[in-house]
């Protein structure tokens, strides 16, 4: 369990009892369930990382799609 940081979380009595019951049924520690739940929540809420290649081929022209045929005229001959 290296790399873990101890923290305190306040739960309502009913949530705590439900957590303990789930932990007993799964034969796991309540703390393990809390860690899993926090990790899952953090993964879902983390900002998505955009690929570094996104926009790498950007031409800087706003009219490229409209003028593609004109711009490519004469190429490949």
Residue pairs with C-beta under 8 A, 6 or more apart in sequence:
9 34
11 19
19 30
19 33
19 34
20 30
22 33
23 29
23 30
23 32
23 33
26 33
61 67
64 71
